[in-house]
Amino acid sequence: MTGPEPRRRTDDLSAAYASCRRIAAEHGRTYYLATTLLSPERRRAVHALYAFARMVDDIVDHADNPVRILDPQDATDRRDPAPLADSPAQQLDLVEKQLRLVLEHGNLDTTDLRRRQIVTAAADTITRYDIAHAHLWTFLDAMRMDVPGTATHRTRYATMTELGEYMHGSAAAIGLQLLPVLGTVVPVADAEPAAAALGEAFQLTNFLRDVAEDLDLDRIYLPTDELAAFGVDEAHLRACHQRGHTDAPLRRALAHLIALNRDIYRQAVPGIALLAPRVRPAITTAATLYAEILDRIEAADYQVFTTRATVPHRRRILVAAKGLATTRRH
């Protein structure tokens, strides 16, 4: 007989996944559109992992002014929640502790409804799909690199190799988390290099699109050695930001980095064929749309300080519709 307690847990889990879906829809338009091509079970798992990563990213991005991030639609919880840890570093430690407790003991002690829902859904996904816990800890370690006061904090990267070490945790680890959810036609280990590369390709695209936003946070994710080869240093970069204009040397540097980014996509995309056939259209859609952000940067003459490169809604719908047609054939 099914009693009220199991039913309540099921209802709570459904609400947790629904909260993650809303977060994905609001903040990850390209990813969210791609997930509509997945089965409902895989879709909600991707939403949970995305929401967890987004929650952590929000903690990091508010490093200078920590705030409580609550979902306004979660109007059911109006109690005064327990205060969050004072610093972003402590908040990251708390998130890791909470996730470990849920994974190991099924317990989560927080009155912050949004936090509880995200961690609960993420832990359920991790357990359901047997995702290696190490990928989560690697991700959190990379996020600590963005937070002042941590032992590993840094805001500049001299070479692509150094940046790659950061992206291994911040992006490649996300691709590795997703692999068990998506499914493969080969041993998972064989698909991991391409999955990691695709995560890094997405991340570098973000860095190229968000140069101005990152500078405002006193972060530079474009390798300084690569910029220097075109006569661009930090002072030059900041001067362009202040003027709101990308000059010729920076334009050449961005063109070079976009070429490097496209090479990572070329390494990653063949790995889509290693995924389960039914999920390939969704990942192809995400890769296509994200790579097209680079086209938009070029079309705007590299004016990254005045124009945030986005793929038009109509184009995103067209690419997704093509993916849907392919999905229905499987």
Protein Blocks (a to p, Z undefined) as FASTA:
>chain_A
ZZfklmmmmmmmmmmmmmmmmmmmmmmmmlmmmmmmpcfklmmmmmmmmmmmmmmmmmmm
mmmmccddddfklmmbmcdcddddfblklmmmmmmmmmmmmmmnopacdfbfklmmmmmm
mmmmmmmnopafklmmmmmmmmmmmpghiakbcfbdfbfklmmmmmmmmmmmmmmmmmmm
nopabdfklmmmmmmmmmmmmmmmmmmmmmmmmmmnopafbdfklmmmnopafklmmmmm
mnopacfklmmmmmmmmmmmmmmmmmmmmmmmmpcfklmmmmmmmmmmmmmmmmmmmmno
opaklbccdddfklmmmmmmmmmmmmmmZZ
